[in-house]
Amino acid sequence: LSVLLRALAKGEDDIVQHYAAQALDNLCTQLTAEASSSTAARLAPLRSFDNVSSLFSLVGATKVEALRGTAASALSRLVRFQPPLAAQLVDKVGLTAIVELLAHDNARVQQAFINLLNVVLVSPTQRTLKALSEHEPKLLTAVLALLDHGTSVLVRAKAVVTFRVLASISPHWLAAACDKKLLSTLERLQRDKDAYLKGAIEALVQDVALLLPQVVTSMSKELSNVRAAAGKGKSTLPGDALKPLKPPLSLLPLLLHVVTSPSVRPVAVCGGTIRALAECITVAEVSLQPFAGSVEFRRILHLVVEALAQQN
């Protein structure tokens, strides 16, 4: 094993590196929770950041596409079994370096790094969360591009999983993705007959169904807080009503995206969402003076109600 790891070093022959990377890729397939204690002990040297770093460097440095794909595959398998190594890699090379590889035209590289990204997002560190916030537009664009132009159905399904994980981090990610036409893309992908892709999309839609009542309830509570503050004499400044919305009220466009989506609406819009929405309407339209962002909130709220009325 030590010989294989040394063969990854910079300057080694491409053929030697390819055989070493292939052997490591095969060995990494044995890194499973079901592996025997003897196998786990034998392969323990694989689980080091030096190996992860060497494989990543090889992905970027080699001019041989087959070697690049094999090294990426081995890296993906290794971090999937040892997730903290993925977070260490992102901390070292930066989130941008990972995102840029999602656009690579090598199918194995695409698949490996969407897998690695998902591993990182399942349990993000504070540094990762900060990086996500700083690179939000680039990340969303890259993952959405995989949905449209991924090199395989499997890669597109993995991209759907990415949005599931992002939504679990914060509904803001789902709202931002919907602003970039996520739901219309999913509607198109639903016509694909691949079982894994269809299952991933159905799971994401179910996640939206669970998330939406919570989002609308949070907006209702925020409006109630604003009403309570107004009752204590706290008034808004001139022009505040025209300002952009702030969380959680800024999530209202997510509801509009869902109620205007033919495929997502029947599953995601439930009684709990409608009841929370009714409370929002009561507070925003009947018993609340202008508040920060109220013009935009009421405009979108009217569109939501109109869309629901047209569908019933």
C-alpha positions as CSV (number, residue, x, y, z in Angstrom):
1,L,0.0,0.0,0.0
2,S,2.8,2.4,0.8
3,V,4.3,1.8,-2.7
4,L,1.0,2.7,-4.3
5,L,0.8,5.9,-2.3
6,R,4.3,6.9,-3.2
7,A,3.5,6.4,-6.8
8,L,1.1,9.3,-6.7
9,A,3.9,11.8,-6.1
10,K,4.6,14.5,-8.6
11,G,7.0,13.6,-11.3
12,E,6.2,9.9,-11.5
13,D,5.5,8.3,-14.8
14,D,1.9,8.7,-16.0
15,I,1.4,5.0,-16.6
16,V,2.7,4.2,-13.1
17,Q,0.5,6.8,-11.6
18,H,-2.5,5.5,-13.5
19,Y,-2.0,1.9,-12.3
20,A,-1.5,3.2,-8.7
21,A,-4.6,5.4,-8.8
22,Q,-6.6,2.5,-10.3
23,A,-5.4,0.1,-7.5
24,L,-6.3,2.7,-4.9
25,D,-9.7,3.2,-6.4
26,N,-10.3,-0.5,-6.2
27,L,-9.1,-0.6,-2.6
28,C,-11.3,2.3,-1.7
29,T,-14.3,0.3,-2.7
30,Q,-13.6,-2.0,0.2
31,L,-13.9,1.0,2.6
32,T,-17.4,0.2,3.8
33,A,-19.1,0.0,7.1
34,E,-19.5,-3.7,6.5
35,A,-15.8,-4.3,6.0
36,S,-14.2,-6.8,8.4
37,S,-11.9,-5.4,11.2
38,S,-8.9,-7.0,9.5
39,T,-9.7,-5.3,6.2
40,A,-10.3,-1.9,8.0
41,A,-7.0,-2.2,9.8
42,R,-5.1,-3.1,6.6
43,L,-6.6,-0.1,4.7
44,A,-6.3,2.4,7.6
45,P,-3.3,4.1,5.9
46,L,-5.6,5.2,3.1
47,R,-7.6,7.4,5.4
48,S,-5.1,10.3,5.6
49,F,-5.4,13.8,4.4
50,D,-2.0,13.5,2.6
51,N,-3.6,10.9,0.4
52,V,-6.6,13.0,-0.3
53,S,-4.4,16.0,-1.1
54,S,-2.2,13.9,-3.4
55,L,-5.2,12.6,-5.4
56,F,-6.6,16.1,-5.7
57,S,-3.3,17.4,-6.9
58,L,-3.1,14.6,-9.5
59,V,-6.6,15.5,-10.8
60,G,-5.4,19.0,-11.5
61,A,-1.9,18.3,-12.7
62,T,-2.2,15.4,-15.1
63,K,-2.8,15.8,-18.8
64,V,-4.1,12.3,-19.1
65,E,-7.9,12.2,-18.9
66,A,-8.1,8.6,-17.9
67,L,-5.8,9.2,-15.0
68,R,-7.6,12.3,-14.0
69,G,-10.9,10.4,-13.9
70,T,-9.4,7.5,-11.9
71,A,-7.8,9.8,-9.4
72,A,-11.1,11.7,-8.9
73,S,-13.0,8.5,-8.4
74,A,-10.5,7.2,-5.8
75,L,-10.7,10.6,-4.0
76,S,-14.5,10.5,-4.0
77,R,-14.7,7.0,-2.6
78,L,-12.1,7.9,0.1
79,V,-13.9,11.0,1.4
80,R,-17.3,9.3,1.3
81,F,-16.0,6.8,3.9
82,Q,-14.1,9.5,5.8
83,P,-16.2,12.7,5.5
84,P,-14.0,14.9,7.7
85,L,-11.3,14.6,5.0
86,A,-13.6,16.3,2.5
87,A,-14.1,19.2,4.8
88,Q,-10.3,19.5,5.2
89,L,-9.8,19.5,1.5
90,V,-12.4,22.3,1.0
91,D,-10.7,24.3,3.7
92,K,-7.3,23.8,2.0
93,V,-8.1,24.4,-1.7
94,G,-11.2,26.5,-1.3
95,L,-14.8,25.9,-2.3
96,T,-14.3,27.6,-5.7
97,A,-11.8,24.9,-6.7
98,I,-14.3,22.2,-6.0
99,V,-17.2,24.1,-7.8
100,E,-15.0,24.7,-10.9
101,L,-14.5,21.0,-11.3
102,L,-18.2,20.4,-11.5
103,A,-18.0,22.0,-15.0
104,H,-15.3,19.6,-16.1
105,D,-16.1,17.6,-19.3
106,N,-14.7,14.4,-17.8
107,A,-17.7,12.4,-16.7
108,R,-15.8,10.7,-13.8
109,V,-14.5,14.0,-12.6
110,Q,-18.0,15.5,-12.6
111,Q,-19.5,12.6,-10.7
112,A,-16.6,12.5,-8.2
113,F,-16.8,16.1,-7.2
114,I,-20.6,16.4,-7.0
115,N,-20.3,13.4,-4.6
116,L,-17.5,15.2,-2.7
117,L,-19.6,18.4,-2.5
118,N,-22.6,16.4,-1.1
119,V,-20.4,14.8,1.5
120,V,-19.2,18.2,2.7
121,L,-22.7,19.7,2.7
122,V,-24.2,16.9,4.8
123,S,-22.2,18.1,7.9
124,P,-20.8,21.5,7.0
125,T,-18.3,23.2,9.2
126,Q,-18.6,26.9,10.1
127,R,-15.9,27.7,7.6
128,T,-17.8,25.8,4.9
129,L,-21.0,27.7,5.7
130,K,-19.1,30.9,5.4
131,A,-17.7,29.8,2.0
132,L,-21.1,28.8,0.8
133,S,-22.5,32.2,1.6
134,E,-19.5,34.0,-0.1
135,H,-19.8,31.8,-3.3
136,E,-23.6,31.3,-3.5
137,P,-24.2,32.5,-7.1
138,K,-21.3,30.5,-8.5
139,L,-22.3,27.3,-6.6
140,L,-26.0,27.6,-7.6
141,T,-25.0,28.2,-11.3
142,A,-22.7,25.2,-11.3
143,V,-25.1,22.7,-9.8
144,L,-28.0,23.9,-12.0
145,A,-25.7,23.5,-15.0
146,L,-25.3,19.9,-14.0
147,L,-29.1,19.4,-14.0
148,D,-29.1,20.8,-17.6
149,H,-25.9,19.5,-19.0
150,G,-24.5,16.8,-16.7
151,T,-22.5,14.2,-18.4
152,S,-24.8,11.4,-17.2
153,V,-28.2,10.8,-15.7
154,L,-26.4,9.8,-12.5
155,V,-24.6,13.1,-12.3
156,R,-28.0,14.9,-12.8
157,A,-29.5,12.9,-10.0
158,K,-26.6,13.7,-7.7
159,A,-27.2,17.4,-8.4
160,V,-30.8,17.0,-7.3
161,V,-29.4,15.5,-4.1
162,T,-27.2,18.6,-3.7
163,F,-30.3,20.8,-3.6
164,R,-31.9,18.5,-1.0
165,V,-28.9,18.9,1.2
166,L,-28.7,22.7,0.6
167,A,-32.4,23.0,1.5
168,S,-31.8,21.2,4.7
169,I,-29.1,23.8,5.6
170,S,-31.4,26.7,4.9
171,P,-34.7,27.2,2.9
172,H,-32.9,30.3,1.5
173,W,-30.9,28.0,-0.8
174,L,-34.1,26.5,-2.1
175,A,-35.6,29.9,-2.7
176,A,-32.5,31.1,-4.5
177,A,-32.4,28.0,-6.7
178,C,-36.1,28.5,-7.6
179,D,-35.3,32.0,-8.6
180,K,-32.9,30.4,-11.1
181,K,-35.6,28.2,-12.6
182,L,-35.0,25.0,-10.5
183,L,-38.6,23.9,-10.5
184,S,-39.1,24.2,-14.3
185,T,-35.8,22.2,-14.8
186,L,-37.1,19.5,-12.5
187,E,-40.4,19.3,-14.4
188,R,-38.4,18.6,-17.6
189,L,-36.2,16.0,-15.9
190,Q,-39.3,14.2,-14.5
191,R,-39.9,13.0,-18.0
192,D,-36.7,10.9,-17.8
193,K,-37.4,7.2,-17.2
194,D,-34.3,6.6,-15.1
195,A,-35.4,5.3,-11.7
196,Y,-32.6,6.9,-9.6
197,L,-33.2,10.3,-11.1
198,K,-37.0,10.1,-10.7
199,G,-36.5,8.9,-7.1
200,A,-34.2,11.8,-6.3
201,I,-36.7,14.4,-7.7
202,E,-39.6,12.8,-5.8
203,A,-37.6,13.0,-2.6
204,L,-36.8,16.7,-3.2
205,V,-40.4,17.5,-3.8
206,Q,-41.3,15.7,-0.6
207,D,-38.7,17.8,1.2
208,V,-40.3,20.9,-0.2
209,A,-43.7,19.7,1.0
210,L,-42.3,19.3,4.5
211,L,-40.4,22.6,4.5
212,L,-43.1,24.9,3.1
213,P,-45.5,24.9,6.1
214,Q,-42.5,25.8,8.3
215,V,-41.5,28.6,6.0
216,V,-45.0,30.1,5.8
217,T,-45.4,29.7,9.6
218,S,-42.2,31.6,10.2
219,M,-43.4,34.4,8.0
220,S,-46.7,34.5,9.9
221,K,-44.9,34.7,13.3
222,E,-42.6,37.5,12.0
223,L,-45.6,39.5,10.8
224,S,-47.2,39.0,14.2
225,N,-44.0,40.3,15.8
226,V,-44.0,43.4,13.5
227,R,-47.7,44.0,14.5
228,A,-46.8,43.7,18.2
229,A,-44.0,46.2,17.8
230,A,-46.3,48.6,15.9
231,G,-48.8,48.3,18.8
232,K,-46.1,49.5,21.2
233,G,-45.6,52.7,19.1
234,K,-42.6,51.6,17.0
235,S,-43.2,53.0,13.6
236,T,-41.4,52.5,10.3
237,L,-39.4,55.2,8.7
238,P,-40.5,56.9,5.5
239,G,-39.4,54.7,2.6
240,D,-39.1,51.6,4.6
241,A,-42.1,50.0,2.9
242,L,-40.2,50.1,-0.4
243,K,-37.1,48.4,0.9
244,P,-36.1,44.8,0.0
245,L,-37.5,42.1,2.2
246,K,-35.4,40.5,4.9
247,P,-35.6,36.9,6.2
248,P,-37.9,35.2,6.9
249,L,-40.3,37.4,4.9
250,S,-37.9,37.3,1.9
251,L,-38.8,33.6,1.5
252,L,-42.3,34.4,0.2
253,P,-41.2,34.1,-3.4
254,L,-40.5,30.4,-2.7
255,L,-44.2,29.9,-2.0
256,L,-45.0,31.7,-5.3
257,H,-42.6,29.4,-7.2
258,V,-44.3,26.3,-5.7
259,V,-47.9,27.3,-6.2
260,T,-47.2,28.1,-9.9
261,S,-45.4,24.8,-10.5
262,P,-47.8,22.2,-12.0
263,S,-45.7,19.2,-10.8
264,V,-44.7,20.4,-7.4
265,R,-47.9,22.2,-6.2
266,P,-50.1,19.2,-5.8
267,V,-47.7,17.5,-3.5
268,A,-46.2,20.5,-1.7
269,V,-49.2,22.7,-1.0
270,C,-51.1,21.2,2.0
271,G,-53.6,22.3,4.6
272,G,-50.9,23.5,7.0
273,T,-49.5,25.8,4.4
274,I,-52.9,27.2,3.5
275,R,-53.7,27.9,7.1
276,A,-50.4,29.6,7.8
277,L,-50.9,31.6,4.6
278,A,-54.4,32.7,5.7
279,E,-52.8,34.0,8.9
280,C,-50.2,36.0,6.8
281,I,-53.0,37.5,4.8
282,T,-54.9,38.5,8.0
283,V,-52.0,40.2,9.5
284,A,-50.5,41.7,6.4
285,E,-53.7,43.0,4.8
286,V,-56.1,43.6,7.6
287,S,-54.4,44.6,10.8
288,L,-50.9,45.8,9.9
289,Q,-49.6,49.2,9.0
290,P,-46.7,49.5,6.4
291,F,-43.5,47.8,7.5
292,A,-40.0,47.3,6.0
293,G,-40.5,45.7,2.6
294,S,-44.3,45.7,2.9
295,V,-44.9,46.8,-0.7
296,E,-43.0,43.9,-2.2
297,F,-44.4,41.5,0.4
298,R,-48.0,42.4,-0.4
299,R,-47.3,42.3,-4.2
300,I,-46.0,38.8,-4.0
301,L,-48.8,37.8,-1.6
302,H,-51.4,38.9,-4.0
303,L,-49.7,36.8,-6.8
304,V,-49.8,33.7,-4.5
305,V,-53.5,34.2,-3.7
306,E,-54.3,34.7,-7.4
307,A,-52.4,31.6,-8.4
308,L,-54.2,29.5,-5.8
309,A,-57.6,30.9,-6.9
310,Q,-56.9,30.1,-10.5
311,Q,-56.1,26.5,-9.7
312,N,-59.2,25.7,-7.6
